[in-house]
C-alpha cells in the first residue's frame, strides 16, 4: 500500500423518501455512486463534503450525522496501491426539488456526471459500482424498513 485515499459522500434524502445518486463517466469508465469525492489535504470531512456538493451540484448543503465509514481494508478500484477509507454523512438541502436531474441512460457513455433520485424502497446494492457504496445502500434500505 502506498497511500490512503480518503473519500466523503452525502446521503441526501428528499421528502418523498428518495435518495440522490450520481451516475458518472470518467476516462471512459462508467460508474454509479453517492454524491461526493476526495478529501483534499488540509480539509476536514464536512468541508470536503460541502465543497463536493457545490462542485457537483452547485448547492450548499448542511452536513448531518455520520452514517457509515469503512473500518476495514478496501483497495481502490482505480489504483491497487491505494487503500480507500470512505465516510458517509446524512446531508440536508431544503430546496431538493430544484436539484437538476433528468432521465438518462445508465451507464453513462459520455464524460461527466448526471444525478437521479431513487426511492429508498427500490434501493439495492446492484445499482452501485463500488464495494463500499453497495454496503451503504444495503444499510440505508434496511434502516428505512425495506
N, C-alpha and C positions, 0 to 999 in steps of 0.2 A: 504494500500500500504506500503510495507516495503522498497522498493528502486527503483531508476530509473535504467534502463538498456539502456545505450547509445550505439547506433549502427551507423555504417557508411558504405555506399555502393557506388560502382562505376558504372557509365553508360559508358561503353566502346563501341563506335560505330565505325565500320570499314568503309573503302572506298566503300563498297558495300551496305551501309545503313542497316547493321545488327548490333544488339546489343548482347553482350555476356551475357549469363545467366548460372547459376550454378545449377546442379542437385545434391542433396546430400542425404546421408542416415547416420543418427547418432542414435545410440542405437535402431536400428530397425525402426526409424521414417524417412520416405522419404519426401523430400520437394524440391521445386524449388524456387530460389530466384535470386537476382542480386548478383554478387560477392562482398564480404565484410564481416564484422562481428563486434565484440565488440570493444569498445574503452576501453583501459586499463587506470588505474589510472596514472595521470601524463602525459598523452599523448594527443596531440591535434588531431583534426579530420583529417587534411591532412596526418599527420604522421601515424595515425592509419590506414588510407586507404592504404597508400603505404606499410605498414607492412602486411596488409591483402592480398594485391595482390602478394606480394613477397612470403608469406606463401602458398597461394592457387595456384598460377600460376608460381611462380619463375620469375616474371617480375617486372621491375622498372618503374612504371607509373609516369606521370605528372598529378597532380590534378588540374582540371579546376574550373569552376564556380559551385556554389551551385545550384542544380536544384530544390530540394524539401526537406522539413522537415515537420514532422507531429507536428503541434502546437495544437493538440487535444489529449485527453486521449486515449491511446491504451494499453490494458492489454496484457501481454506476453502470447503467445500460450503455452510456456513451463512452466511458473510459474505464476499463477493467482495473486500472491502477488507482482509482478513486473510490473512497468509501462515502456513501451518501447518508446523511443524517437529516431527516425531514421533520418539520414541525407544522402542525395543522391547527389553526385557530378558527373559532367561530368569528365571523365578521358581520357588521351591520351596515346597511345603507338604506336610508328611508325612501329614496326615490328609485327603488329597484325596477319599477316599471319603465323607467327611462333608459335602462341599460340596453345598448344596441345588440340585438340578437336577430338572427334570420334563419330561414331554412337553408341548410347547406348539405352537401353530400359529405358523408363520413366514410372513409378517412379523407381529409383534405388532400388535394393534389397540387394546390398552388401554395407558394411560400406565404407564410403569415399565420394569422390566428383568427378564429371566429368563436363565438360563445353561444351556448344554448342552455335552456332550463330543462331539467329532468325532474319529474315528480319523484319524491323520495321513495314512494311505494313502488316505483319502477327501477330504482337504482340497483345495479348489480355489478359485481366485480368485472365481468366481461366487457363492460363499457370502457374500462381504463387500460392503459398501456403498461404503466409502471407498477411493480410489485407492491410498493407501499401504498399507492393510491387504491389498489384493489382491497387492501386490508381496511383502509379508512372508509371506503364505500360500504363494505360489509358492516362495519361497526356503526356507521351513520344510519344505515337502513334498519338495523336491529334496534338501535336506540329510538327509532321513530315507530316501532311497533309493526314493522313489516317482516 
